[in-house]
Amino acid sequence: MARHAGVDVVEVDLHVDPDGLRIVVEDQGQGFDPGMVRSAGITGMHERAHLVGGHLTLESSSGSGTRVVVVLPLLAYEEGSQDLDL
């Protein structure tokens, strides 16, 4: 983010809520108009979240930073199980 946002500090928040694992990445950088950017990186982030049953939202506007929120479902863990299938 430092390269694109022009900032040295990025806030990352991880927590579990009823929807699953919520990951929020936020900066106070230069921002951009998401409707005007067709980036393989942004498209890839959306696709990877979707592949595991999650979703990604991106909020940004020129001059006001960027906020990316990814919500990923959590699979039930069965007691005695050795592995989780992701």
N, C-alpha and C positions, 0 to 999 in steps of 0.2 A: 504494500500500500504506500510505502514511503515514496517509491518511484513515481506513482501516478497521482497521489494525493498531495505530495509536497509537505508531508508532516513527519515528525519523528515519533509521535505517540499515537498508538492505536489501542482502543479499549476492547477487550474480549470478555464476554460474559457467557458462562455455561451453566445451565440448570435444567433440572427435570421438572416438567409440569404434566398435567393430565394428557397433553397432546404428544409427549415424548421428550426427547432431548432437544432443548432450544439453545442454539448458538447464535450469539449476537456479536458482530464485529462492527465497530463504529469509529469513525475518525472525524476530525473537524477541519479537514483539508479543503481543497478547492472545489470538490464536487464536480458533477457533470449532469447532463440531461440524458437519463437512461433511454429515452425514446429516440435519441439521435445516435446512439452508440450500438453498433453491431459487432460485438467482440466475441471471438471464439472462446476467450476465457470466461466471459459471463455466460454464454450459452452452455459451455461445459459444466459450469457450476450448477445451473438449472438441471441439466441432464443427469448429473451424478446424484443430486438430491432425489430426483424423480425415480431413478433406478432402484433406490433402496426404500421407496414408498414415502419419501418426504417431500417437502416443498421449500422453495427459497423465494424470499422477497427482497427486493433491492430498492432502497429509497435514497435519492440523491437529487440535488439541484445545484446548478452552477453557483459557486461561492458559499455553499452551506454544508459541506461535508457529505459523507456517505454512510449509510447504515445497511448492513446485510444481515438478514435473519434467516437461519436455516432451522427447520423443525424436522427431526428424524424420529420415526417410530421406534419404540423400545420393544424388543421381543420378550415374552415371558420366559423367565429362567426357571427350569424345572430342577428341583432339588435333586442332587445326585448326578446331574448332567455334567459332562466334562467340557463341552464346547457350546458356544452360542452360534447358531447359523445366522450370519448376517447377509 
